[in-house]
Amino acid sequence: MRIRAAAQGSAFAIGHPRQARIAFFNQGDLVLKANNLVAVSLATDELPESDRVARWREHFCQVAYAVEIAPEHGTSFRACVSSITIPGLQLLHGNMSPAVLTRTAAHLEDGITDLAFFINRSGSASVHARGRDVTLLHGDAVLMSSAEATTLKRLTAGSSTSLRLSRSILASLVPSLEDTLMTRIPEHDYAIRMLDGYLSRLQGGALMGTPELRQVVVSHVYDLVAIALGAVRDGEESAKIRGTRAARLERAKAFIIENINRMDLSVAVVASHLGVGARYLQRLFEEDGSTFCKFVLEKRLARAHRMLSEPVFSPRAVSTIAYDVGFGDLSYFHRSFRKHYGTTPLGVRHAARESSWEQA
């Protein structure tokens, strides 16, 4: 078995008792501490075959949540899973032979309500929950709730990436979030491809070496997931701009998110990146019920709000945060922030401090 832990102390409430998590990490021979990042992995090939299922179940229960697992009859169980946990986000990459994973009604007593965004990277799988069955082929994705009984079948040997996400954070980005649960998001969706490629670069934690980088990663991941779920939520209402037009809109949104800190981010800049006209790009946003400027503003305000709420950014002046997220006019930033959130940037920072003191 291979267990690696790089850092304790994640502020992300991932739902299991703190003492259980600490006990698990103490099992590892190599425990390296770094602020707010935990990386753990397990490979069953290094275990006796008779112990593999039990040890995988124990591992998964302690890094994620409780499930039962039953390998396909007559097959040798093989699995490899690695997880990275940072404040607000958990990434799990894994490979597995055919098996059935079940989170039963009894498991729901642990009180975990986080969401799981599951991307089937190879092979085939199916998920049953809410009375629905979703079949996932290469590259397909689905959003599931850990607060509901769920069965995931790995129909063939394959690999996957799963994101454990805060329900409250995602709900703030995706209206009618509950409607997007248990709906297949196809592989050809541009946001899924963009997200999967981004997650591949995060394996091993190489791009998360500082608290500031980890905050950027969390923001990017949530925004890309929100774009993918937005396409699901819109459904038939967005049918008129699906296909090439929808793909270009999603590419535009992804480019904006990746470059939100640029003060020169304009319709012309994004249109040039996509190889389309500025007016054409503006129409894509209008057909989506928004405008280019509104989308950019909302993303900048959301990024600023998250930074003001994070203790790691408390030494940073409000003006510095405003510039960091792409605002060039502080008066405009303060007016827009108050109009959008009903309070001032300092009000958000003070509320976050009071909340952290109460929890302490």
C-alpha positions in Angstrom: 0.0 0.0 0.0 1.2 3.5 -0.8 0.0 6.3 1.5 1.4 9.8 1.2 0.2 12.8 3.2 1.4 16.2 2.3 0.0 18.5 4.9 -2.6 18.5 7.5 -4.9 21.4 8.5 -7.3 21.8 5.6 -10.0 24.3 6.4 -12.4 22.5 4.0 -15.1 20.8 6.1 -15.2 17.5 4.3 -17.7 16.0 6.5 -16.1 13.3 8.6 -15.0 13.6 12.3 -11.7 15.5 12.7 -10.3 12.9 15.0 -10.9 10.2 12.3 -9.1 12.2 9.7 -6.1 12.7 12.0 -6.0 9.1 13.0 -5.9 8.2 9.3 -3.0 10.4 8.4 -1.0 9.1 11.4 -1.0 5.7 9.7 1.3 7.0 7.0 5.1 6.5 7.3 5.7 9.7 5.4 3.7 12.7 6.7 4.9 16.0 5.3 3.2 19.2 6.7 2.4 22.2 4.6 -0.3 24.8 5.1 -3.8 23.8 4.0 -3.0 21.0 1.6 -3.4 17.2 2.1 -2.4 14.6 -0.6 -3.0 10.9 0.0 -2.9 7.9 -2.3 -3.4 4.1 -2.2 -2.7 1.4 -4.7 -4.2 -2.1 -4.1 -1.6 -3.9 -6.1 0.8 -3.5 -3.2 -1.7 -5.3 -0.9 -2.6 -9.0 -0.5 -5.6 -9.7 -2.7 -7.7 -10.9 0.3 -7.2 -7.5 2.0 -7.8 -5.2 -1.0 -11.5 -4.5 -0.7 -11.5 -3.9 3.0 -8.4 -1.6 2.9 -9.8 0.4 -0.1 -13.2 0.8 1.8 -11.4 2.0 4.9 -9.2 4.4 2.9 -12.2 5.9 1.0 -14.3 6.2 4.1 -11.6 8.2 5.8 -10.6 10.5 3.0 -14.1 11.0 1.5 -17.2 9.4 2.9 -18.7 6.0 3.8 -19.6 3.6 1.0 -19.9 -0.2 0.4 -18.0 -1.8 -2.5 -18.5 -5.1 -4.2 -16.1 -6.2 -6.9 -17.5 -7.9 -10.0 -17.9 -11.6 -9.2 -15.0 -13.7 -10.3 -12.6 -10.8 -10.9 -9.5 -9.7 -9.1 -10.1 -6.3 -7.5 -7.6 -3.7 -8.5 -7.8 0.0 -7.7 -5.6 3.1 -7.3 -6.9 6.3 -5.9 -5.1 9.6 -5.0 -6.7 12.6 -3.4 -5.8 16.2 -2.9 -7.7 18.3 -0.4 -7.4 22.1 -0.1 -9.8 24.6 1.5 -13.1 24.4 -0.4 -12.2 21.5 -2.7 -11.2 17.9 -2.9 -9.9 16.1 -6.0 -9.9 12.4 -6.3 -8.2 10.7 -9.3 -8.5 6.9 -9.6 -8.5 3.7 -11.6 -10.7 0.7 -10.8 -11.6 -2.7 -12.1 -15.3 -3.5 -12.5 -17.2 -3.0 -9.2 -20.3 -1.5 -7.6 -20.0 1.3 -5.1 -23.1 2.0 -3.0 -23.9 4.8 -0.5 -26.9 3.5 1.4 -29.5 5.2 3.6 -27.5 4.0 6.6 -24.4 5.8 5.4 -26.3 9.1 5.1 -26.4 9.3 8.9 -22.9 10.7 8.7 -24.6 14.0 7.8 -22.3 14.7 4.8 -24.1 17.0 2.2 -21.3 17.8 -0.2 -21.7 17.4 -3.9 -19.6 15.1 -6.2 -18.9 16.1 -9.7 -17.8 12.8 -11.4 -16.0 12.7 -14.7 -15.6 9.3 -16.3 -12.2 9.5 -18.0 -12.1 6.0 -19.6 -14.2 2.8 -19.7 -17.9 3.0 -18.9 -19.9 3.5 -15.7 -23.5 4.0 -14.6 -25.0 5.9 -11.7 -28.4 5.4 -10.0 -30.0 8.0 -7.7 -33.2 10.0 -7.4 -34.9 7.2 -9.4 -32.8 8.0 -12.4 -30.1 6.0 -14.2 -27.3 7.8 -16.0 -24.8 5.9 -18.2 -21.4 7.5 -18.6 -19.1 6.8 -21.5 -15.6 8.2 -22.1 -15.5 11.8 -21.0 -19.1 12.1 -19.7 -19.8 13.7 -16.4 -22.6 13.9 -13.8 -23.2 15.8 -10.5 -24.3 13.7 -7.5 -25.2 14.4 -3.9 -23.6 12.6 -1.0 -26.7 13.3 1.0 -28.7 10.9 -1.2 -28.5 7.1 -1.6 -26.5 6.4 -4.7 -25.1 3.5 -6.6 -22.2 3.8 -9.0 -21.3 0.8 -11.1 -17.9 0.6 -12.8 -19.1 -1.5 -15.8 -15.6 -1.9 -17.2 -12.2 -1.2 -15.9 -11.5 2.5 -16.2 -10.4 5.8 -14.7 -12.2 8.8 -13.3 -11.8 12.1 -11.7 -14.2 13.2 -8.9 -14.5 16.7 -7.4 -15.9 17.1 -3.9 -17.6 20.5 -3.8 -19.2 22.6 -1.2 -23.0 22.7 -1.9 -23.3 26.3 -0.6 -20.5 27.7 -2.7 -21.7 26.0 -5.9 -25.3 27.0 -5.2 -24.2 30.7 -5.1 -22.9 30.2 -8.7 -25.6 28.0 -10.2 -29.2 29.0 -9.9 -31.6 26.0 -9.5 -28.6 23.8 -8.7 -30.8 20.9 -7.6 -32.2 20.6 -11.1 -28.7 19.8 -12.5 -28.2 16.7 -10.3 -28.2 13.3 -12.0 -28.1 14.8 -15.5 -25.5 13.5 -17.9 -23.1 16.1 -19.2 -21.6 14.8 -22.5 -17.9 14.6 -23.3 -18.2 17.0 -26.2 -19.2 19.8 -23.8 -16.4 22.3 -24.1 -16.5 23.2 -20.4 -16.0 19.6 -19.5 -13.0 19.2 -21.7 -11.6 22.5 -20.3 -12.2 21.3 -16.8 -10.7 17.9 -17.3 -7.6 19.3 -18.9 -7.2 21.8 -16.0 -7.7 19.0 -13.4 -5.0 16.9 -15.2 -2.5 19.6 -14.6 -3.4 19.7 -10.9 -2.5 16.1 -10.2 0.3 15.9 -7.6 -0.4 19.4 -6.3 2.3 21.0 -8.4 0.2 24.1 -9.2 -0.9 24.6 -5.5 2.3 25.5 -3.8 1.1 28.6 -2.0 -2.2 29.6 -0.3 -2.7 32.2 -3.1 -2.4 29.6 -5.8 -4.7 27.3 -4.0 -7.4 30.0 -3.9 -7.0 30.6 -7.6 -7.4 26.9 -8.3 -10.5 26.7 -6.2 -12.0 29.7 -8.0 -11.2 28.3 -11.5 -12.6 24.9 -10.7 -15.9 26.2 -9.3 -16.3 28.6 -12.2 -15.7 25.9 -14.8 -18.1 23.5 -13.1 -20.7 26.3 -12.9 -20.3 26.8 -16.7 -20.8 23.1 -17.4 -23.8 22.9 -15.1 -25.2 26.1 -16.6 -25.4 24.4 -19.9 -27.4 21.6 -18.3 -29.7 24.0 -16.4 -30.5 26.0 -19.5 -31.6 22.9 -21.4 -34.1 23.6 -24.2 -33.9 27.3 -23.5 -30.4 27.3 -24.8 -31.1 25.0 -27.7 -31.1 27.8 -30.2 -27.4 28.6 -29.5 -26.2 25.0 -29.0 -23.6 23.5 -31.3 -20.9 25.8 -32.5 -22.3 29.0 -31.0 -22.7 27.4 -27.6 -19.2 26.0 -27.7 -17.8 29.5 -28.6 -19.7 31.0 -25.7 -18.4 28.4 -23.3 -14.9 29.0 -24.6 -15.3 32.7 -24.1 -16.4 32.2 -20.5 -13.6 29.9 -19.8 -11.0 32.3 -21.2 -12.5 35.1 -19.2 -12.3 33.1 -16.0 -8.6 32.2 -16.7 -7.8 35.8 -17.4 -10.1 37.7 -15.0 -7.2 39.5 -13.4 -6.3 41.3 -16.6 -7.4 44.9 -16.6 -7.3 45.0 -20.4 -9.8 42.1 -20.6 -12.3 43.4 -23.2 -14.7 42.1 -25.8 -12.1 42.8 -28.5 -9.4 40.8 -26.6 -11.7 37.8 -26.0 -13.1 37.9 -29.6 -9.6 38.0 -31.0 -8.6 34.9 -28.9 -11.7 33.0 -30.3 -11.2 34.3 -33.9 -14.6 35.9 -34.1 -16.0 39.4 -34.3 -16.6 41.5 -31.2 -20.3 42.1 -32.1 -20.8 38.4 -32.7 -19.4 37.6 -29.2 -21.6 40.3 -27.6 -24.7 38.6 -29.3 -23.7 35.2 -27.8 -23.8 36.7 -24.3 -27.1 38.5 -25.1 -28.7 35.2 -26.3 -27.6 33.7 -23.0 -29.5 36.3 -21.1 -26.5 38.4 -20.1 -23.9 40.7 -21.5 -20.2 40.5 -21.8 -19.6 43.3 -19.3 -22.1 41.9 -16.8 -20.5 38.4 -16.9 -17.0 39.9 -16.4 -18.2 42.1 -13.6 -19.9 39.3 -11.8 -16.9 37.0 -12.0 -14.6 39.8 -10.7 -16.9 40.6 -7.8 -17.2 36.9 -6.9 -13.4 36.5 -6.9 -13.0 39.5 -4.7 -15.7 38.3 -2.3 -14.0 34.9 -1.9 -10.6 36.6 -1.3 -12.1 38.9 1.3 -13.7 35.9 3.0 -10.5 33.9 3.1 -8.2 34.3 6.2 -5.1 33.8 4.0 -5.8 37.1 2.3 -6.6 39.1 5.4 -3.2 41.0 5.3 -4.0 42.2 1.8 -5.6 45.6 1.5 -9.0 45.8 -0.1 -7.6 48.0 -2.9 -4.9 45.4 -3.6 -7.6 42.7 -3.9 -9.6 44.9 -6.2 -6.6 45.4 -8.5 -5.8 41.6 -8.3 -9.2 40.7 -9.7 -8.9 43.1 -12.6 -10.6 46.4 -11.4 -8.7 49.5 -12.4 -11.1 52.0 -10.8 -11.5 51.7 -7.0 -14.6 53.9 -6.8 -16.3 51.7 -9.4 -15.3 48.5 -7.5 -16.8 49.8 -4.2 -20.0 50.9 -5.9 -20.4 47.7 -7.8 -19.6 45.5 -4.8 -22.1 47.2 -2.5 -24.8 47.1 -5.2 -24.2 43.4 -5.8 -23.8 42.1 -2.2 -25.6 44.8 -0.2 -22.6 45.5 2.0 -19.1 46.9 1.7 -15.9 44.9 1.0 -14.8 45.6 4.6 -18.2 44.4 5.8 -17.6 41.0 4.2 -14.1 40.8 5.6 -15.3 41.6 9.2 -18.2 39.1 8.9 -15.8 36.4 7.8 -13.5 37.2 10.8 -16.3 37.1 13.2 -17.5 33.7 11.8 -14.0 32.2 12.1 -13.7 33.5 15.7 -17.1 31.9 16.6 -16.0 28.6 15.0 -12.7 28.7 17.0 
